């Protein structure tokens, strides 16, 4: 199955890797007032930093970027014209005119899966040639659901540094 996946990739030699940290609070529960008071969690995407380091070790000239949608959503919530869907513009900016890109998404928690499915659908609908790799705690538990019900091309289960490096 992995060999078939690799053979089917449209981007076989990526020049760019975009790693995405999802917003931690889905839109239906997000309250900009609470965000402005600093009441939502904001942690660095440590797991993605590990993956970025592995990617750079394997392919030193790879352009590795981390888009922290949690940070960006919380930052933008301080605007008078806040729009939760602003992440779409940020993501499009990272993918527009950047060929040979792979995307990695961190799905750490059950409540972030709603955001994962929306982000994966956005990428697949607008950039269907971009491979999507998903990892994280929740992805390890729900790999079957993610593989069969989303635009995900590959799930990295459990600790992903070695697996991602091999990929």
N, C-alpha and C positions, 0 to 999 in steps of 0.2 A: 504494500500500500504506500509506503514511504517513497519507494522508487517510482511508482506511478505518479505520485504527487510531484516529485522533482521533475519528472519528464514533462509534466503538464504545465509547468511554470512558464509564463510569458516573459518574466524577468528572471533570467538564469544567473546573471552576474551583476548583482545590485551595486550601485554606486552610492546609494543613500539608504539609511535605515532610520525610520521615524518610529520612535517608541512613545506610546500614549499612556498617560496616567489618567484614568477616568475621573470625572467629577464624582465626589463621594456621596452626594445627595441628589436623588432623581428630581426632575423638575416639579413633579406633583407635590413633593414635600418641601421644596426649597423656598425659604422665606428671605428675601433680600434684607429685611430689617434685622433678622437674626444674624445673617452674614456680616452686616455692617457693625454689629456689636462684637464680632469675633467669636461667635459661639459654635462655629463649625470647626471640625478638625482640619488641620493643615500640616501634614507631615511630608518630608522629602520622599520622592519615589525611589527609595533605596534599592528595591529589587531591580528596577529598570536601570539604575546606575551600574549594578553588577552585570546586567546583560550588555549594557553599552561597553563596559570594560572588556568583556569577553569578545564582543564583535570587533573591537579595535585591535585586540591581540591577534585574532584570526585574520583580519583584513585591515592592516594599519591605515590604509588610505580611504577607508570607508567614511563617508560623511554621516556621522551619527548625531541625531537630534532627539531631544526629549521634549514632548509637548505635554505639559502638566495642566490638563483641563480642570483639575480641582483648583489649583492655584489661580488659573486664569478666570474661572467662574467667580471665585471669591473676590479677586481683584476688581473685576468688572462690576460686581454687585454694588460697588461704591459710587457708581455713575448714576446720575439722575434719570438717564434713559436706558437703564439696565434691561437687557434682553437675554434670557437664559440660553437661547439658541445661538448666541454669538459664537459659541464654540465651532459652529459650522464654518464660519468665515475664517477662523483661526486655522482650522484643519485644512480648508481649501487652500489657504495661503501656503501651507507647508507642502501640499501635494501638486498644486498647479505648476506647470512648466518644470517639474522635477521628475524626469523619466528615470527609469531603472531604480525604483524605490520599492523597498519592502516595509511593511508596517507591523509592529509588534504592539499588542494591547495587553495591559495588565488588568486582569479581572480578579481582584482580591477577595471581594465580599459578595454575599448573596444580594444585598440591596444595591450593589453597583451593576448587577447584570442587566437591569433595565437600561441603564446608560450604555452598557457594552453593545446590546443589540441595536440600539439606535445609532451608535457610532459606526458599527460594522455595516449596517444597512446604508448609511450615508456614503461610506467609502465605496462599497460595492456598486451603488447606484450611480456614482459620479466618476469613479476610477476603477472600473471592473478589472483592469489588467494588473492592479496592485495586489500582491499576495498579502493575506492577513494571517498572522501567527498570534495566538492568544496563550497567555500563561497566567499563573497566579494560583492562590489557594482555591478560590471558587472554580476556576477553570479546571483544576485537578479533580475536583469532585464531580463537576457537571460537564465533563468533556464530551460525553455522548450528545447531550442536549445542544451544546455549543456547536459541535461539528455538524449535526443534522438539522439544526433550526436557524442557522445564521450563515453569513458569508465567510465564515472562518475557513481557512485552508488547512491549518494545522494547530493542534493544541500541544503545548509543552506542559507535561504534568510533573508535579512535585518540584524538586530543585532543578532549575532549568539551565544553569550555566553551561554544563557539559553538553546537554542536548542541543542547546541553541548554538554553541560553538561548532558542533558537528554538522548542524544544518547549514 
